């Protein structure tokens, strides 16, 4: 009966609990055959039971594999050194990761091992997986160190397009082996919340990611050295760059503004030490396709807004300027802003503790932005300590 049901409702397997596949595989050979041939997703835990199910392949139709820790682990809870004879009960042993890498998943496209412990030899085993059709890999919050990045570089995933390595344990010295990984059609890389404040001076301008479109480096303690390296990278397809919450100063913005990214569309720059000088450099950038600019939590005054409105971004559609610190003369700043020549602007979000709401809105509606759909004016309250 269940065997016939699976024939007609293949999606049923995707909704079964992760501990259901094992019992199904232990029944009749006919049912086991149907489960293997109809399952498209395997979502389980990093445990002996679920890994044993995975090893009982092949899984010719599975395109999505997700293995999670049985409990949530903070980075401080994970061991830096990985020992096969002293493995945590919730992070599995090296032998289990070997089984994952050997699993027969010829059509695997999406691999999600986020919030796992891939320290030491664990990531080395995962990197040996022969998943020639893999397109997306989520390895966020998995305790991957510099040596782990070296192992990852040996992975033969020629179709990989999206990689999430956010909130791991590697530093700037891992950038060289990472940028040299042979992923010729890589398009999106998330490296946020890793301490990448050094090691950029040794990086080559030519990388193995010629098709890169989206790069997230937020919260990475980046300085002007990183900005200089980024501006020199040959990424003609780059569209989005997230640099918010770093240690970038005006000189770093000057470096970035010199980058030749002909398809560049979105920049996140908030939460850095950027003032009027940096905005002046930004306004000189040659990014004619820029559509979104996020400048939240910056130290901007009326002079900075005067530089901003000179930006030559005819395709600009979204501008966010929230929590600016020196907007005491807010009306003067807005008078500068409304002179910006951005005929396609559709969304404007502006806010400051020094902004007078009524007067601010009165000035903002003078802007020559015929397509504007969203105008959000915020009064940011400052808490006295």
C-alpha positions in Angstrom: 0.0 0.0 0.0 2.7 2.5 1.0 4.8 1.5 -2.0 1.9 2.3 -4.3 1.3 5.6 -2.5 4.9 6.7 -3.1 4.5 6.0 -6.8 1.7 8.6 -6.9 2.9 11.1 -4.3 6.7 11.3 -4.6 6.8 14.5 -2.6 5.6 12.6 0.4 9.2 11.6 1.2 10.2 15.2 1.6 7.8 15.7 4.5 8.7 12.6 6.5 10.8 13.1 9.7 14.5 12.5 9.3 14.3 9.3 11.3 11.7 7.8 9.0 13.9 6.8 6.1 15.8 4.2 8.1 12.7 2.2 9.0 11.4 2.5 5.4 14.7 1.2 4.0 14.5 -1.8 6.4 11.2 -3.0 5.0 10.6 -4.8 1.7 13.0 -4.6 -1.2 10.3 -3.1 -3.4 9.7 -0.3 -0.9 13.4 0.2 -0.4 13.8 0.5 -4.2 11.1 3.1 -4.5 12.4 5.2 -1.6 15.9 5.3 -3.2 14.5 6.2 -6.6 11.9 8.8 -5.6 13.6 10.7 -2.8 14.8 14.2 -3.9 15.8 15.6 -0.5 17.5 14.2 2.6 17.2 16.3 5.7 18.6 14.8 8.8 21.0 15.1 11.8 24.7 14.5 12.2 24.2 11.2 13.9 25.2 7.5 13.4 21.6 6.7 12.5 21.1 9.3 9.8 24.5 8.9 8.4 23.9 5.2 8.1 20.8 5.9 6.1 22.7 8.2 3.8 25.4 5.4 3.3 22.7 3.0 2.2 22.4 4.5 -1.3 22.5 5.0 -4.1 20.3 8.1 -4.2 19.9 8.8 -7.9 17.3 11.6 -7.6 18.5 13.4 -4.5 19.4 17.1 -5.2 19.3 18.5 -1.7 21.3 17.2 1.4 21.0 18.9 4.8 22.6 17.6 7.9 22.3 19.5 11.2 23.7 19.1 14.6 21.2 17.6 17.1 21.5 20.7 19.3 22.5 24.3 18.6 26.2 25.0 19.3 27.8 28.3 19.8 31.2 28.8 18.3 32.8 28.9 21.8 31.3 25.4 22.3 33.1 23.9 19.3 36.6 22.3 19.7 39.3 23.9 17.6 41.2 20.5 17.4 39.4 17.6 16.0 40.3 14.1 17.3 38.7 11.0 15.9 39.0 9.2 19.2 37.4 11.9 21.3 34.6 13.3 19.1 31.6 15.1 20.5 28.3 13.2 20.5 26.6 15.9 18.5 29.3 16.6 15.9 30.0 13.1 14.7 33.3 11.3 14.1 35.7 11.5 11.2 34.4 8.1 10.0 30.9 9.5 9.7 32.1 12.4 7.6 33.9 9.8 5.4 30.5 8.2 4.9 29.0 11.5 3.9 31.7 12.1 1.3 31.3 8.5 -0.1 27.5 8.7 -0.3 26.2 8.0 -3.9 24.5 11.3 -4.7 25.1 11.8 -8.5 22.6 14.6 -8.8 23.4 16.5 -5.6 23.0 20.3 -6.2 22.6 21.7 -2.7 24.7 20.8 0.3 23.8 22.4 3.7 26.1 21.5 6.6 25.7 24.8 8.4 26.1 24.9 12.2 28.2 21.7 12.2 31.7 21.1 13.5 33.9 20.8 10.4 37.1 21.5 12.2 40.3 19.6 11.4 39.9 16.5 9.3 36.1 16.8 9.1 36.2 19.4 6.3 38.9 17.4 4.6 36.6 14.4 4.3 33.7 16.6 3.1 35.9 18.1 0.4 36.4 14.6 -1.0 32.8 14.3 -2.0 32.5 13.6 -5.7 29.5 15.8 -6.3 30.1 17.0 -9.8 26.7 18.8 -10.1 26.9 20.6 -6.8 25.8 24.3 -7.2 25.2 25.5 -3.6 27.2 24.8 -0.5 26.2 26.2 2.9 29.1 25.8 5.4 28.2 28.7 7.7 29.0 28.6 11.4 30.9 25.3 11.1 34.2 26.1 12.8 36.3 25.9 9.7 39.8 27.2 10.2 42.7 28.2 7.9 43.7 24.6 7.4 40.1 23.8 6.6 40.1 26.4 3.8 43.2 24.7 2.3 41.3 21.3 2.3 38.2 23.0 0.8 40.4 24.2 -2.0 40.9 20.6 -3.1 37.2 20.0 -3.6 36.3 19.0 -7.1 33.0 20.8 -7.5 33.2 22.4 -11.0 29.6 23.7 -11.1 29.7 25.4 -7.7 28.0 28.8 -7.9 27.1 29.8 -4.3 29.2 29.3 -1.2 28.4 30.4 2.4 31.4 30.4 4.8 30.1 33.1 7.2 30.9 33.0 10.9 33.7 30.5 10.8 37.2 30.4 12.4 39.5 31.3 9.6 41.3 34.7 9.2 42.8 36.8 6.4 45.6 34.4 5.7 43.0 32.0 4.3 42.1 34.4 1.5 44.9 33.3 -0.8 44.0 29.6 -0.9 40.3 30.5 -1.0 40.6 32.9 -4.0 42.7 30.3 -5.8 40.0 27.5 -5.5 39.1 26.2 -8.9 35.4 27.1 -9.1 35.2 28.7 -12.6 31.5 29.6 -12.4 31.3 30.8 -8.8 28.8 33.7 -8.6 28.0 34.3 -4.9 30.4 34.1 -1.8 29.5 35.0 1.8 32.5 35.4 4.1 30.8 37.7 6.6 31.7 37.6 10.3 35.2 36.2 9.9 38.2 38.2 11.1 39.8 39.0 7.7 41.8 42.1 8.8 45.2 41.1 7.4 46.7 39.0 4.6 45.3 41.1 1.7 48.6 42.6 0.5 49.7 39.2 -0.9 46.6 38.5 -3.0 46.8 38.4 -6.8 44.5 40.6 -8.9 43.6 37.6 -11.1 41.4 35.1 -9.3 39.6 31.9 -10.3 36.2 33.5 -9.9 35.7 35.4 -13.2 31.9 35.3 -13.0 31.5 36.5 -9.4 28.4 38.6 -8.9 27.8 38.8 -5.1 30.4 39.2 -2.3 29.5 39.6 1.4 32.4 40.8 3.6 30.3 42.4 6.3 31.7 42.3 9.9 35.1 41.2 8.8 37.3 43.9 10.4 38.5 45.0 7.0 40.9 48.0 6.6 42.2 50.0 3.6 44.4 47.1 2.6 41.4 45.0 1.9 39.8 47.9 0.0 42.9 48.3 -2.2 42.9 44.6 -3.0 39.2 44.5 -3.8 39.5 47.4 -6.2 42.2 45.6 -8.1 40.3 42.3 -8.5 39.2 41.5 -12.0 35.5 40.9 -11.5 33.8 42.3 -14.5 30.4 40.7 -13.5 30.4 41.9 -9.8 27.0 43.4 -9.0 26.8 43.4 -5.2 29.4 44.1 -2.5 28.5 44.2 1.3 31.2 45.9 3.4 29.1 47.2 6.3 30.4 47.0 9.9 34.1 47.0 9.1 37.0 49.3 9.9 37.0 51.3 6.6 38.0 54.9 6.6 37.9 57.6 3.9 41.1 56.4 2.2 39.5 52.9 1.8 36.5 54.5 0.0 38.9 56.3 -2.3 40.4 52.9 -3.3 37.0 51.3 -3.8 35.8 54.2 -6.0 38.6 53.5 -8.4 37.4 49.9 -9.0 36.4 49.0 -12.6 33.2 47.0 -12.1 31.0 47.8 -15.2 28.0 45.8 -13.9 28.1 47.0 -10.3 24.6 47.6 -8.8 24.6 47.6 -5.0 27.0 48.7 -2.3 26.6 48.4 1.5 29.0 50.7 3.3 27.3 51.5 6.6 28.9 51.1 10.0 32.3 52.3 8.9 34.5 55.3 9.8 33.4 57.2 6.6 32.7 61.0 6.6 32.4 63.8 4.1 35.8 63.0 2.5 34.8 59.4 1.8 31.5 60.4 0.3 33.4 62.8 -2.0 35.5 59.9 -3.2 32.4 57.8 -3.6 30.6 60.4 -5.8 33.5 60.1 -8.2 33.0 56.4 -8.9 32.2 55.2 -12.4 29.4 52.8 -11.7 26.7 53.8 -14.2 24.4 50.8 -13.3 24.4 51.4 -9.6 20.9 50.8 -8.3 21.2 50.6 -4.4 23.4 52.5 -2.0 23.3 51.8 1.8 25.0 54.4 3.9 23.6 53.7 7.4 25.4 54.5 10.6 27.9 56.9 9.1 29.3 60.2 10.3 27.8 62.5 7.7 27.1 66.2 7.8 25.7 68.7 5.3 29.0 68.8 3.4 28.8 65.0 3.0 25.3 65.3 1.5 26.6 68.0 -0.9 29.2 65.5 -2.2 26.6 62.7 -2.3 24.2 64.6 -4.6 26.9 64.8 -7.2 27.1 61.1 -7.6 26.7 60.1 -11.2 24.4 57.2 -10.8 21.6 57.6 -13.3 20.1 54.2 -12.5 20.0 54.7 -8.7 16.7 53.3 -7.3 17.3 52.9 -3.6 19.2 55.1 -1.1 19.4 54.4 2.6 20.9 57.0 5.0 19.9 56.0 8.6 21.4 56.9 11.9 23.8 59.5 10.6 25.6 61.0 13.5 26.3 64.7 12.6 23.1 65.7 10.9 22.4 68.5 13.3 21.8 71.0 10.5 19.4 68.5 8.9 17.6 70.9 6.7 20.8 72.1 5.0 21.8 68.5 4.4 18.4 67.7 2.9 18.6 70.8 0.7 21.8 69.3 -0.7 20.3 65.8 -1.1 17.2 66.9 -3.1 19.5 68.2 -5.8 20.6 64.7 -6.6 20.0 63.8 -10.2 18.6 60.3 -9.9 15.5 60.1 -12.1 14.9 56.4 -11.4 14.9 56.7 -7.6 12.1 54.7 -6.1 13.0 54.3 -2.4 14.5 56.8 0.0 15.0 56.0 3.7 16.6 58.8 5.8 16.8 59.3 9.5 18.8 61.1 12.2 18.5 62.3 15.8 18.8 65.9 14.5 16.1 65.6 11.9 13.0 67.7 12.2 10.3 65.6 10.8 7.9 68.2 9.3 10.6 70.4 7.9 12.5 67.4 6.5 9.5 66.0 4.6 8.7 69.5 3.2 12.2 69.7 1.8 12.4 66.1 0.5 9.2 66.3 -1.6 11.1 69.0 -3.6 13.3 66.3 -5.1 13.0 65.6 -8.8 12.3 62.0 -8.4 9.2 61.2 -10.5 9.3 57.5 -9.8 9.6 57.7 -6.0 7.3 55.2 -4.4 8.7 54.9 -0.8 9.8 57.8 1.3 10.6 56.8 4.9 11.7 59.5 7.3 12.8 58.3 10.8 13.6 60.2 14.0 16.4 58.3 15.6 16.3 58.6 19.4 19.6 58.9 21.3 19.7 57.2 24.7 21.6 59.2 27.4 24.1 57.2 29.4 
